Amino acid sequence: TEKHILGIVLAIAVKTISNYSNHLFQTPVEAPFDAYAWNPQAATTT
């Protein structure tokens, strides 16, 4: 239904804004998730 579609669009918008604000303010990763944090020095290209 349209209500479900609007919920999905809203969830994507909230996640996108969250990602941009975390990048902008350089929010540190919490300790339980530190092992999963992206490290540009460890990234490799194939």
For each residue, the residues with C-beta under 8 A, 3 or more apart:
1: 4 5
2: 5 6
3: 6 7
4: 1 7 8
5: 1 2 8 9
6: 2 3 9 10
7: 3 4 10 11
8: 4 5 11 12
9: 5 6 12 13
10: 6 7 13 14
11: 7 8 14 15
12: 8 9 15 16
13: 9 10 16 17
14: 10 11 17 18
15: 11 12 18 19
16: 12 13 19 20
17: 13 14 20 21
18: 14 15 21 22
19: 15 16 22 23
20: 16 17 23 24
21: 17 18 24 25 27
22: 18 19 25 26 27
23: 19 20 26
24: 20 21
25: 21 22
26: 22 23
27: 21 22
28:
29: 33 34 36 37
30: 33 34
31: 34
32:
33: 29 30 36 37
34: 29 30 31 37
35:
36: 29 33
37: 29 33 34
38: 43
39: 42 43
40: 43
41:
42: 39
43: 38 39 40
44:
45:
46:
